[in-house]
């Protein structure tokens, strides 16, 4: 499980507890729109650390069929966090000088 501090002080755990399992005990991944809604809530100083935790968690369980969909969701969420960090990093210098 990966966790991150949100801007409002709460802590978010991915994939979250209790795990939602289907009939074959496969862990159900969060929906894509839910992942996209999470990214703006993450504290700026936590984006890259959280992305690393997500990737590490997916790597550890890469051979587990139960975690296949959750791993994809974690990697997608990590990608969105990295994209936000890059976007904010690129516009920061313009804000300072303009």
C-alpha positions in Angstrom: 0.0 0.0 0.0 1.3 3.5 -0.8 0.2 6.5 1.1 0.5 10.3 0.6 -0.4 13.5 2.4 -3.1 15.6 0.8 -3.3 19.4 0.8 -6.1 19.3 3.3 -4.0 17.3 5.8 -5.7 13.9 5.2 -3.7 10.9 4.2 -4.6 8.8 1.1 -3.8 5.1 0.9 -3.7 3.4 -2.5 -5.3 1.0 -3.3 -7.2 1.8 -0.1 -8.6 -0.4 2.6 -10.5 -2.6 2.7 -9.4 -4.0 -0.6 -12.2 -4.6 -3.0 -12.0 -8.1 -4.4 -13.8 -9.7 -7.3 -15.1 -13.3 -7.2 -11.6 -14.7 -7.9 -9.9 -12.6 -5.2 -8.4 -10.1 -7.7 -7.9 -6.7 -6.2 -10.1 -4.1 -8.1 -8.2 -1.0 -9.3 -9.6 2.5 -8.9 -11.4 3.9 -11.9 -9.3 6.2 -14.2 -11.4 9.2 -13.4 -10.9 8.6 -9.7 -7.1 8.5 -10.3 -7.2 11.8 -12.2 -9.2 13.4 -9.3 -6.6 12.4 -6.8 -3.6 14.1 -8.5 -4.6 17.8 -7.8 -5.2 16.9 -4.1 -1.6 15.7 -3.5 0.8 18.2 -1.8 3.3 19.6 -4.2 6.3 18.4 -2.1 4.9 14.9 -2.1 4.4 14.3 -5.8 7.6 12.7 -6.8 8.0 10.8 -3.5 4.5 9.4 -4.0 5.3 8.5 -7.6 8.3 6.6 -6.4 6.3 4.7 -3.8 3.7 3.8 -6.4 6.3 2.5 -8.8 8.1 0.6 -6.1 4.9 -1.0 -4.9 4.0 -2.1 -8.5 7.5 -3.5 -9.0 7.3 -5.6 -5.9 4.1 -7.2 -7.0 4.8 -7.4 -10.7 4.3 -11.2 -10.9 1.1 -11.3 -8.9 -2.1 -11.8 -11.0 -4.1 -10.5 -8.0 -2.3 -7.1 -8.3 -2.2 -6.8 -12.1 -4.9 -4.1 -12.4 -3.9 -2.3 -9.3 -0.3 -2.2 -10.5 -1.5 -0.6 -13.8 -3.5 1.9 -11.8 -0.5 2.7 -9.6 1.8 3.2 -12.6 -0.9 5.4 -14.3 -1.2 7.5 -11.1 2.6 7.8 -10.9 2.7 9.0 -14.5 0.1 11.7 -13.7 2.0 12.8 -10.6 5.2 13.1 -12.6 3.4 15.1 -15.4 2.0 17.5 -12.7 5.4 17.9 -11.1 7.0 18.6 -14.5 4.3 21.1 -15.5 4.6 23.0 -12.2 8.3 22.9 -12.4 8.3 24.4 -15.9 5.9 27.2 -15.1 7.6 28.2 -11.8 10.5 30.2 -13.4 8.0 32.2 -15.6 6.0 33.1 -12.4 9.2 34.4 -10.7 10.3 36.6 -13.6 7.0 37.6 -15.1 
